[in-house]
Amino acid sequence: MAARALWKGAISFGLVHIPVDLYTAVQEHGLDLSMLDRRDFSPVGYKRYNKKTGKDVEWDDIVKGYEYEDGEYVVLTDEDLKRANVEATQTIDIQAFVDAADVPLTYYEHPYYLAPSKGGAKVYALLRETLRKAGKIGIATVVIRTRQHLCALVCMDDKIVLNTLRFDTEIRDSEDLKLPPATLKGAGISDKELTMALSLVEGMSEEWKPSQYHDTYQEDVMALVKKKIKAGQTKTLTAPEPERKAPRSSNVVDLVALLQDSLGKRPAKGAAKDKAADEAPAPRKRASPAKAAGKSTADKSTAGKSGKTATAKAARTAGAGKAGAKHGATRKAA
């Protein structure tokens, strides 16, 4: 099925005019849950009715209006909304070009694809490559349906993406949040903790592959649905469990220990692995047979001073191929 354009107009900057069509770039996959009456589990419907007469109203009889006084409305049709500012409703007007890094992520809202309309391919490609070479994004305004949006035009591969932005007045102030100090010293973070955290991040770093991520929660919910159907519990109302008590604030977390355990579970890759070995304490994990064999030899050389210790260590690592044979010899010598 061919994609359907949500909006048709043009990108405008300076004297340049690029005819384009706007397409949605995302699709939702949320759970489609119906509203039910808990008394008999019948679907709950939504009714459009005239609040004065109480009678049902068909879609064809519905118009939009702005309430300028209590109970008094100005009727506004789609044509009225268009005529209010024809240029604004048909133009993506670029106001400026800025560095993408200068726009915080909190401003980004919803992505759309822009594709050239008939006769606009060359100038569309020119803008795309200009954005790519300059390393900039275009900040523009556009009216979609009945609302004006601030937006960013971003070059992505072979297309231009229009991402609507929130206005500055829509971003809440963060001054009321209780955040840790911006400096390492003020936040109580040691150099060792930062080094180990960096080693963990490097060890877990990989190429961005969006296809490997999916909504596992929705899969779990659907598995629960099938389970309830199989058990004949389709009308069972599950009672909520008692709320778990929040951990006491007096509990002190040993951050170094957590980082050590994390490094042990996810060993670093390449240079990061060597860096972790040099700068961070050894992770808590069981020794490999080869390392155990080397340790057994060292124990054998000091058997006269600590025979019991050497014997215990050799016994724990016995039975692992060649390492096991060496451990057996150590025990015999002891």
LUMZASE-548610 format. One record per atom (N, C-alpha, C): x negated, z, y negated; atom name. Coordinates in steps of 0.02 Angstrom, whole numbers. Each point is the difference from the previous one (the first is absolute). Layout:
% residues N
       px       pz       py    a
        X        Z        Y   CA
...
This chain:
% residues 334
       px       pz       py    a
      -42        0       60    N
       42        0      -60   CA
      -44        0      -62    C
       12      -48      -46    N
      -41       -5      -60   CA
       12       59      -46    C
      -54       21      -33    N
        5       56      -47   CA
       43      -21      -60    C
       39       48      -25    N
       44      -13      -56   CA
      -27       32      -63    C
       -7      -39      -53    N
      -27       26      -63   CA
       48       50      -31    C
      -26       56      -23    N
       40       51      -34   CA
        8      -15      -75    C
      -47      -39      -26    N
       -3      -12      -72   CA
      -38      -65      -12    C
       20      -38      -49    N
      -34      -62      -17   CA
      -15        1      -75    C
      -60      -17      -18    N
      -19        0      -70   CA
      -70      -28       -9    C
      -39       33      -43    N
      -68      -26      -13   CA
      -45       56      -23    C
      -65       -7       16    N
      -52       44      -27   CA
      -23      -30      -66    C
       -6       43      -51    N
      -19      -25      -65   CA
      -56       43      -29    C
      -55      -33      -21    N
      -53       34      -38   CA
      -33      -51      -45    C
       -6       19      -64    N
      -23      -49      -48   CA
       50      -58       -3    C
      -26      -61        7    N
       44      -59        2   CA
       10      -25       71    C
      -26       38       48    N
        5      -20       71   CA
       69       19       27    C
       30      -45       37    N
       67       10       29   CA
       -2      -20       73    C
       11       48       46    N
       -6      -13       72   CA
       68       13       33    C
       37      -52       20    N
       64       11       34   CA
      -11       32       69    C
       35       55       13    N
       -9       37       63   CA
       66       25       27    C
        0       16       65    N
       56       34       32   CA
      -25       68       26    C
       44       49       -1    N
      -17       68       20   CA
       31       15       68    C
      -41       25       46    N
       24       18       68   CA
      -19       72       16    C
       42       34       37    N
      -18       68       20   CA
      -58       -2       48    C
      -46       48       -6    N
      -60        1       42   CA
        3       53       54    C
       53       39        2    N
        5       54       50   CA
       68       -2       34    C
        5       30       58    N
       63        8       35   CA
        3       69       30    C
       57       32       -7    N
        7       69       23   CA
       20        2       73    C
      -25       51       36    N
       16        8       71   CA
       23       72       13    C
       40       27      -44    N
       24       68        8   CA
       53        6       55    C
       13       61       21    N
       52       12       50   CA
       68      -12      -31    C
       43      -39       34    N
       67      -15      -25   CA
       48       51       29    C
        8       56      -36    N
       44       54       24   CA
       67       -3      -36    C
       54        9       38    N
       68       -1      -28   CA
       23       70      -16    C
       44        6      -49    N
       30       63      -19   CA
       60       13       47    C
        2       59       31    N
       54       17       47   CA
       35       65      -21    C
       63        4       17    N
       39       62       -9   CA
      -16       45       58    C
      -29       59      -12    N
      -22       43       54   CA
       58       28       42    C
       61       -6      -24    N
       58       26       38   CA
       19      -45       58    C
       -5      -66       -9    N
       17      -46       55   CA
      -51      -57        7    C
      -55        3      -41    N
      -54      -49        3   CA
       23      -72      -16    C
       51       -6      -41    N
       23      -65      -23   CA
      -41      -22      -61    C
      -13      -65       -9    N
      -38      -23      -58   CA
       35       17      -66    C
      -40       18      -49    N
       26       15      -67   CA
       -9      -62      -44    C
       53      -24      -30    N
       -3      -60      -40   CA
       -6       14      -75    C
      -18      -52      -38    N
       -3        5      -72   CA
       57      -42      -29    C
       35       29      -47    N
       60      -33      -26   CA
       -9      -15      -74    C
       15      -63      -20    N
        2      -20      -70   CA
       72        3      -22    C
       15       43      -49    N
       70        7      -21   CA
        3       11      -75    C
       57      -16      -27    N
       14        9      -71   CA
       16       73      -12    C
      -41       34      -42    N
        9       72      -10   CA
       64       16      -38    C
       30      -49      -33    N
       63       13      -35   CA
       60       -8       45    C
        0      -55       41    N
       58      -13       43   CA
      -10       25       72    C
      -64        8       20    N
      -14       21       68   CA
        1      -58       50    C
       12      -60      -24    N
        3      -59       44   CA
      -69      -29       13    C
       -8      -32       59    N
      -64      -32       18   CA
      -15      -58      -48    C
      -65      -12      -11    N
      -23      -55      -43   CA
      -45      -46       40    C
       15      -65       -2    N
      -41      -50       35   CA
      -62      -15      -42    C
      -53      -25       34    N
      -63      -16      -34   CA
       10      -50      -56    C
       44      -49       10    N
       10      -53      -50   CA
       32       27      -64    C
       29       60        3    N
       33       29      -58   CA
      -44       51      -37    C
      -63        6       22    N
      -44       50      -30   CA
      -45      -33      -52    C
       -3       29      -60    N
      -45      -22      -53   CA
      -40       60      -23    C
      -53      -12      -39    N
      -43       54      -25   CA
       17       17      -72    C
       -9       64      -18    N
       15       20      -68   CA
      -45       57      -22    C
      -12        4      -66    N
      -40       54      -29   CA
       47       47      -36    C
       -2       65       18    N
       44       50      -30   CA
      -29       23      -66    C
       28      -23      -56    N
      -25       18      -66   CA
       34       61      -29    C
       60       16       25    N
       35       62      -15   CA
       34       24       64    C
       22       61        0    N
       31       28       60   CA
       61      -42       20    C
       -4      -35       56    N
       56      -40       24   CA
        5      -69      -31    C
      -46      -18      -46    N
        2      -65      -33   CA
      -62      -40       20    C
        9      -63       20    N
      -54      -41       27   CA
       -6      -67      -35    C
      -62      -25       -3    N
      -14      -68      -20   CA
      -14      -39       64    C
       40      -51       15    N
      -11      -40       60   CA
      -59      -47      -10    C
      -46        0       48    N
      -60      -43       -2   CA
       -3      -42       63    C
        4      -65       -7    N
       -6      -45       57   CA
      -73      -18       10    C
      -16      -34       55    N
      -69      -22       12   CA
      -23      -47      -56    C
       46      -41      -26    N
      -17      -46      -54   CA
      -16       38      -64    C
       37       55      -14    N
      -15       42      -58   CA
      -70       29        5    C
      -17       25       59    N
      -66       30        9   CA
      -56      -51       -8    C
       14      -62       20    N
      -50      -53       -7   CA
       -8      -19      -73    C
       56       -6      -37    N
       -2      -22      -69   CA
      -31       53      -47    C
       -3       62       21    N
      -29       53      -41   CA
      -71      -18      -19    C
      -38      -31       46    N
      -68      -23      -14   CA
      -17      -51       54    C
       15      -63      -14    N
       -9      -54       49   CA
      -73       -6       22    C
      -46        3      -48    N
      -71       -8       16   CA
      -25       56       45    C
       22       62      -13    N
      -23       57       39   CA
       24       -4       72    C
       59      -29       11    N
       28       -4       67   CA
      -29      -58       40    C
      -37      -45      -32    N
      -25      -58       35   CA
      -76       -7       -2    C
      -34       50      -30    N
      -72       -6      -10   CA
      -38       63       23    C
      -55      -11       36    N
      -48       54       14   CA
      -53       -6      -55    C
        7       42      -50    N
      -40       -6      -61   CA
      -62       44        4    C
      -59      -31       10    N
      -62       37        6   CA
      -21       26      -69    C
      -10       66       -5    N
      -18       32      -63   CA
      -76        7       -7    C
      -34       12       56    N
      -73       12       -2   CA
      -29       -6       70    C
      -66       -5        3    N
      -37       -1       63   CA
      -45       62        1    C
        3       39       55    N
      -39       62        4   CA
      -34        4       68    C
      -48       45        6    N
      -32       14       64   CA
       49       35       46    C
        3      -21       63    N
       47       30       47   CA
      -12       75        8    C
      -64       20       -3    N
      -17       71        9   CA
       26       44      -56    C
       18      -31      -57    N
       24       39      -57   CA
       73       21        8    C
       36      -30       48    N
       71       17       10   CA
        5       48       59    C
       17       64      -11    N
        5       49       55   CA
       53      -21       51    C
      -10       21       62    N
       46      -19       54   CA
       70       27      -11    C
        7       55      -37    N
       66       29      -12   CA
       46      -48      -39    C
      -28      -50      -33    N
       40      -46      -39   CA
       30      -56       42    C
      -31      -16       57    N
       24      -55       42   CA
       66       19       35    C
       46      -48        2    N
       67       15       26   CA
       22      -46       57    C
        9      -65      -13    N
       28      -44       51   CA
      -31      -70       -5    C
      -25      -27       56    N
      -33      -66       -2   CA
       48      -59       13    C
      -14      -55      -33    N
       37      -63       10   CA
      -51      -56        4    C
       17      -54       36    N
      -42      -59        2   CA
       24      -49      -54    C
      -48      -31      -33    N
       15      -54      -47   CA
      -24      -65       30    C
       43      -51        1    N
      -18      -66       25   CA
       16      -52      -54    C
      -41      -52       -7    N
       12      -50      -52   CA
       64      -40       14    C
       37      -13      -53    N
       57      -45        5   CA
      -24      -72       -5    C
       45      -47        2    N
      -18      -71       -2   CA
      -41      -16      -63    C
      -58      -30        9    N
      -42      -19      -55   CA
      -46       55      -25    C
        2       59       31    N
      -41       55      -25   CA
      -59       18       43    C
      -15      -39       52    N
      -53       17       48   CA
      -69        5      -32    C
      -18      -49      -41    N
      -68       -2      -28   CA
      -12       58      -49    C
       47       11      -45    N
      -10       53      -50   CA
        6       69       33    C
       41        5       53    N
        4       62       40   CA
      -69       15       30    C
      -31      -51       31    N
      -66        8       31   CA
      -52       18      -53    C
        6      -28      -60    N
      -47       15      -54   CA
        3       73      -19    C
       61       27       -8    N
        7       71      -17   CA
      -26       44       57    C
       15      -18       61    N
      -22       39       58   CA
      -77        4        2    C
      -33      -57       -8    N
      -73        0        4   CA
      -32       33      -61    C
       34       -4      -58    N
      -25       33      -59   CA
        2       76        9    C
       54       25       28    N
        6       72       14   CA
      -54       21       49    C
      -13      -42       50    N
      -49       17       51   CA
      -71        2      -30    C
      -18      -50      -38    N
      -67       -4      -29   CA
      -11       54      -53    C
       51       14      -39    N
       -7       50      -54   CA
        4       71       27    C
       27        9       61    N
        9       67       27   CA
       51       40      -39    C
       51      -35      -26    N
       51       32      -42   CA
       69       -6       32    C
       47       39      -26    N
       70       -7       17   CA
       38      -11      -65    C
       56      -36        4    N
       40      -13      -59   CA
       54       52       -7    C
        7       31      -58    N
       53       48      -13   CA
       55      -37      -38    C
       61        1       28    N
       54      -40      -27   CA
       65       39        0    C
       52      -30      -30    N
       68       27        3   CA
       45      -53       31    C
       51       23       36    N
       47      -46       32   CA
       66       37        9    C
       55      -37       -7    N
       66       28       11   CA
       24      -24       68    C
       12       47       46    N
       28      -16       66   CA
       68       33        4    C
       50      -41       11    N
       70       22       -1   CA
       16       27      -71    C
       12       65       -7    N
       19       26      -65   CA
      -52       48      -29    C
      -61       -1       27    N
      -50       48      -23   CA
      -65      -35      -16    C
      -30       19      -56    N
      -66      -26      -17   CA
      -53       42       35    C
      -50      -33       28    N
      -54       34       36   CA
      -67      -17      -33    C
      -43       49        0    N
      -71      -13      -12   CA
      -28      -23       67    C
      -46      -46        1    N
      -26      -24       64   CA
      -72      -22       -5    C
      -32       -5       58    N
      -69      -23        5   CA
       -2      -63       42    C
      -34      -52      -25    N
      -10      -61       39   CA
      -69        5       31    C
       -2        1       67    N
      -63       12       36   CA
      -15      -59       46    C
      -62      -24       -2    N
      -22      -53       46   CA
      -14       31       68    C
       34      -25       52    N
      -10       25       68   CA
       -4      -59       47    C
      -60      -14       26    N
      -12      -58       42   CA
       20      -64      -36    C
       49      -37       27    N
       19      -63      -31   CA
       64        5      -41    C
       21       61      -16    N
       62        8      -37   CA
       -7       49      -58    C
       49       -2      -44    N
        5       49      -54   CA
       56       48       17    C
      -15       64        0    N
       49       51       15   CA
       22       33      -65    C
       65        5      -10    N
       27       37      -56   CA
       19       70       25    C
      -32       51      -26    N
       15       68       20   CA
       30       37      -59    C
       64       20        6    N
       31       36      -55   CA
      -36       67      -11    C
       -5       19      -63    N
      -34       62      -19   CA
       50       48      -32    C
      -14       64        8    N
       41       50      -36   CA
      -25        5      -72    C
       47       11      -46    N
      -19       11      -69   CA
      -33       69       -5    C
      -39        8      -52    N
      -36       63       -9   CA
       47       60       -4    C
       59      -10      -29    N
       48       55       -7   CA
       30       21       68    C
       -9      -42       52    N
       26       17       67   CA
      -49       41       41    C
      -62        5      -23    N
      -51       38       37   CA
        2       72      -22    C
       11       45       47    N
        4       71      -17   CA
      -69       28      -16    C
       -1       48      -45    N
      -62       33      -19   CA
      -23       45       57    C
      -65        0       15    N
      -26       40       55   CA
      -32       65      -22    C
        8       17      -64    N
      -32       61      -25   CA
       27       63       32    C
       62       -2       22    N
       30       60       31   CA
      -22       11       72    C
      -34      -48       29    N
      -22        7       70   CA
      -61       46        3    C
       -1       41       52    N
      -57       46       10   CA
      -53      -36       41    C
      -45      -34      -33    N
      -51      -40       33   CA
      -68       36       -4    C
      -43      -11       50    N
      -66       31       -2   CA
      -42      -31      -57    C
      -50       36      -25    N
      -43      -27      -53   CA
      -32      -66       21    C
      -17      -41      -51    N
      -26      -67       13   CA
      -73        0       22    C
      -36       55       -9    N
      -71        3       20   CA
       -7       32       69    C
      -54      -19       35    N
      -12       29       67   CA
      -10       76       -5    C
      -38       21      -50    N
      -14       71       -8   CA
       64       38      -15    C
       41      -28      -44    N
       62       33      -18   CA
       49        5       59    C
       -1      -51       43    N
       45       -1       58   CA
      -29       39       59    C
      -61       26       -7    N
      -31       39       53   CA
      -24      -41       59    C
      -18      -63      -12    N
      -22      -45       54   CA
      -77       -1        1    C
      -29       14       58    N
      -73        0        6   CA
      -25      -70       15    C
      -65      -11      -10    N
      -31      -65       15   CA
        6      -16       74    C
       -7       52       42    N
        5      -10       73   CA
       69      -25       19    C
       52       30      -29    N
       69      -20       16   CA
       12      -72      -22    C
      -24      -18      -59    N
       10      -68      -25   CA
      -38      -50       44    C
      -61       16       20    N
      -40      -44       43   CA
       34      -11       67    C
       25       53       29    N
       34       -6       65   CA
       65      -40       -7    C
       37       11      -55    N
       62      -37      -11   CA
      -14      -75       -8    C
      -54      -16      -37    N
      -19      -70       -9   CA
      -20      -32       67    C
      -34       38       43    N
      -19      -25       66   CA
       62      -14       42    C
       49       44       -5    N
       62       -9       37   CA
       37      -62      -24    C
        4      -10      -66    N
       34      -58      -28   CA
      -36      -64       22    C
      -66       -1       -3    N
      -38      -60       20   CA
       10      -14       74    C
        2       52       40    N
       10       -9       72   CA
       69      -27       17    C
       50       14      -44    N
       68      -24       13   CA
       16      -64      -39    C
      -49      -26      -36    N
       12      -61      -40   CA
        4      -61       45    C
       46      -45      -17    N
        8      -63       38   CA
       34      -51      -45    C
        5      -62       24    N
       33      -53      -39   CA
       75       13       -3    C
       29      -18      -56    N
       73        8      -10   CA
       38      -50       44    C
       37       26       49    N
       40      -42       45   CA
       72       26       -2    C
       41      -24      -47    N
       67       27       -8   CA
       45       -6       62    C
      -14      -50       42    N
       42      -10       59   CA
       -5       56       51    C
      -53       41       -4    N
       -8       53       49   CA
       40       63      -19    C
       31        0      -59    N
       40       57      -21   CA
       74      -18        3    C
       40       45       26    N
       72      -11        4   CA
       37       66       -4    C
       65       -5       -6    N
       43       59      -10   CA
       11       36       67    C
      -45       45       17    N
        7       36       64   CA
       58       50       -2    C
       18       24      -59    N
       55       47       -4   CA
       66      -33       19    C
       11      -62      -24    N
       61      -36       19   CA
        2      -12       75    C
      -57      -15       30    N
       -3      -10       73   CA
       18       64       36    C
      -23       57      -26    N
       16       65       31   CA
       75       15       -5    C
       30      -17      -58    N
       71       12       -9   CA
       41      -44       49    C
      -20      -63        8    N
       35      -44       46   CA
       -8       22       72    C
      -59       28       16    N
      -10       28       68   CA
       47       59       11    C
       10       41      -53    N
       46       57        5   CA
       72      -24        8    C
       18      -55      -35    N
       67      -28        7   CA
       13      -22       72    C
      -48      -35       30    N
        7      -23       69   CA
        5       60       48    C
      -39       52      -14    N
        1       60       42   CA
       68       34       -2    C
       30        4      -60    N
       65       32       -7   CA
       55      -42       34    C
       -7      -67       -5    N
       49      -43       34   CA
       -4        9       75    C
      -61        1       27    N
      -11        8       72   CA
       25       67       25    C
       -7       52      -41    N
       21       68       20   CA
       74       13      -14    C
       35      -50      -28    N
       71        9      -15   CA
       11       50      -56    C
      -47        3      -48    N
        5       48      -56   CA
       11      -36      -66    C
       38      -55        1    N
       10      -39      -60   CA
       39       36      -54    C
       39       50       18    N
       41       37      -49   CA
      -26       72       -9    C
      -60       14       24    N
      -28       67       -6   CA
      -33       10      -68    C
       20       54      -35    N
      -30       16      -65   CA
      -57       50       13    C
      -61      -21      -11    N
      -59       43       13   CA
       -6       52      -56    C
       -3       63       22    N
       -6       55      -49   CA
      -71        2      -27    C
       -8       16      -64    N
      -68        4      -29   CA
      -39       59       28    C
      -65      -10        9    N
      -44       54       23   CA
      -15       48      -58    C
      -17       62       17    N
      -19       48      -53   CA
      -61      -26      -38    C
       -1        9      -65    N
      -57      -23      -40   CA
      -62       39       18    C
      -56      -37        4    N
      -64       32       15   CA
      -26       36      -62    C
      -30       57       11    N
      -28       37      -55   CA
      -63      -35      -26    C
       -5       -4      -65    N
      -59      -31      -30   CA
      -61       44       11    C
      -59      -29       12    N
      -60       41       11   CA
      -15       42      -61    C
      -26       60       11    N
      -17       45      -55   CA
      -57      -30      -41    C
        6       12      -65    N
      -51      -27      -46   CA
      -67       34       10    C
        0       57       35    N
      -63       37       10   CA
      -43      -31       55    C
       30      -47       39    N
      -39      -32       52   CA
      -53      -45      -31    C
      -63       11       16    N
      -55      -38      -28   CA
      -19      -55       49    C
       -1      -61      -24    N
      -17      -58       42   CA
      -75      -12       -3    C
      -32       -3       58    N
      -71      -15        3   CA
       -8      -76       -3    C
      -10      -26      -60    N
       -3      -72      -10   CA
      -58      -32       37    C
      -57       33        2    N
      -58      -27       34   CA
       14       -8       75    C
       33       51       29    N
       16       -3       72   CA
       48      -58       14    C
       50      -10      -44    N
       47      -55        9   CA
      -35      -68       -4    C
      -46       -6      -47    N
      -38      -63       -6   CA
      -45      -12       60    C
      -31       55       25    N
      -42       -6       60   CA
       41      -24       59    C
       59       30       10    N
       43      -20       55   CA
       23      -73       -8    C
       16      -19      -62    N
       22      -69      -13   CA
      -55      -50       15    C
      -61       17      -20    N
      -57      -44       14   CA
      -12       -5       75    C
       13       54       36    N
       -9       -1       72   CA
       50      -44       35    C
       62       -3      -28    N
       53      -41       30   CA
       -7      -74      -19    C
      -22      -13      -62    N
       -9      -69      -23   CA
      -72      -10      -22    C
      -46      -14       46    N
      -70       -9      -20   CA
       -9      -56      -50    C
      -48        9      -44    N
      -13      -49      -52   CA
      -26      -65       30    C
        6      -55      -38    N
      -22      -66       23   CA
      -65      -19      -34    C
      -46      -32       35    N
      -61      -29      -28   CA
      -40       49      -41    C
      -13      -21      -63    N
      -41       41      -45   CA
       33       65      -15    C
       67        0       -3    N
       36       62      -14   CA
      -12       51       55    C
       -9      -24       62    N
      -12       45       55   CA
      -67       34       -7    C
      -51      -40      -19    N
      -67       29      -10   CA
        0       49      -58    C
       38      -18      -53    N
        3       43      -59   CA
       32       66       17    C
       53       -3       41    N
       34       62       20   CA
      -45       44       41    C
      -42      -32       42    N
      -45       39       43   CA
      -55       34      -40    C
      -23      -35      -55    N
      -53       28      -40   CA
       24       54      -48    C
       59      -11      -31    N
       22       44      -54   CA
       52       51       20    C
       35      -11       56    N
       53       46       19   CA
      -19       38       63    C
       28       60        9    N
      -12       38       62   CA
       26      -38       60    C
      -30       13       58    N
       19      -36       60   CA
       73       13       18    C
       40      -52       17    N
       70       11       18   CA
        6       38       65    C
       57       36        7    N
       12       39       60   CA
       27      -44       56    C
      -43      -25       42    N
       22      -40       57   CA
      -47       10       59    C
       25      -14       58    N
      -38       11       62   CA
      -59      -48        4    C
      -57       24       21    N
      -61      -41        4   CA
        7      -53       54    C
      -28      -60      -14    N
        1      -54       50   CA
      -49       16       56    C
        8      -31       60    N
      -46       14       56   CA
      -73      -12      -18    C
      -14      -53      -40    N
      -70      -15      -17   CA
      -30       55      -42    C
       38       24      -51    N
      -24       54      -42   CA
       -8       64       41    C
       47       12       46    N
       -3       60       41   CA
      -62        0       44    C
      -20      -60       23    N
      -60       -4       42   CA
      -62       19      -39    C
       -3      -25      -64    N
      -57       18      -42   CA
       -2       74      -14    C
       58       29      -10    N
        4       72      -14   CA
      -22       40       61    C
       18      -25       60    N
      -18       34       62   CA
      -76        2        9    C
      -34      -56      -19    N
      -73       -2        6   CA
      -32       52      -45    C
       28        6      -61    N
      -27       50      -47   CA
       10       70       26    C
       57       11       31    N
       14       67       29   CA
      -49       16       56    C
      -19      -53       38    N
      -46       11       56   CA
      -68       24      -24    C
      -22      -27      -59    N
      -66       19      -27   CA
       -1       72      -25    C
       58       28      -14    N
        3       69      -26   CA
       35       46       50    C
        1      -20       64    N
       36       39       51   CA
      -29       69        7    C
      -65        8      -11    N
      -30       66        9   CA
       26       50      -50    C
       16      -22      -63    N
       23       45      -52   CA
       75       10        3    C
       37      -52       17    N
       74        7       -1   CA
       29      -35       61    C
      -16       25       59    N
       22      -30       62   CA
       75       -4        6    C
       34       55      -19    N
       73        1        6   CA
       33      -52      -44    C
      -26       -7      -61    N
       30      -48      -47   CA
       -9      -71       25    C
      -61      -15       24    N
      -14      -68       25   CA
       44      -15       60    C
        7       50       46    N
       41      -11       59   CA
       72      -13      -18    C
       27       37      -49    N
       70       -9      -20   CA
       12      -69      -31    C
      -45      -22      -43    N
        7      -65      -32   CA
       -5      -56       51    C
      -47        8       47    N
       -8      -51       52   CA
       61       -4       44    C
       30       58       16    N
       58        1       44   CA
       59      -35      -33    C
        8        8      -67    N
       56      -31      -34   CA
       -4      -75       -1    C
      -59      -28        2    N
       -7      -73       -5   CA
      -19      -33       66    C
        0       39       55    N
      -17      -28       66   CA
       54      -47       24    C
      -18      -47       43    N
       48      -46       31   CA
       15      -62      -40    C
      -42      -18      -49    N
       12      -60      -41   CA
      -55      -51       11    C
       -1      -35       57    N
      -49      -52       15   CA
      -71       27        2    C
      -45      -35      -36    N
      -70       21       -2   CA
       -8       66      -34    C
       43       12      -51    N
       -3       64      -35   CA
       14       56       49    C
       50      -11       47    N
       16       51       49   CA
      -58       15       45    C
      -38      -52       19    N
      -58       11       43   CA
      -53       42      -35    C
      -11      -14      -64    N
      -49       39      -38   CA
       22       72       -6    C
       64       10      -10    N
       26       69       -5   CA
       -9       38       66    C
       10      -38       56    N
      -10       33       65   CA
      -71       22        8    C
      -47      -41      -23    N
      -71       19        4   CA
      -14       61      -44    C
       32        2      -58    N
      -10       57      -45   CA
       23       64       32    C
       61       -3       32    N
       26       60       33   CA
      -47       25       56    C
      -27      -49       38    N
      -44       18       55   CA
      -63       33      -25    C
      -27      -28      -56    N
      -61       30      -28   CA
       14       69      -27    C
       58        9      -30    N
       18       66      -26   CA
        9       49       56    C
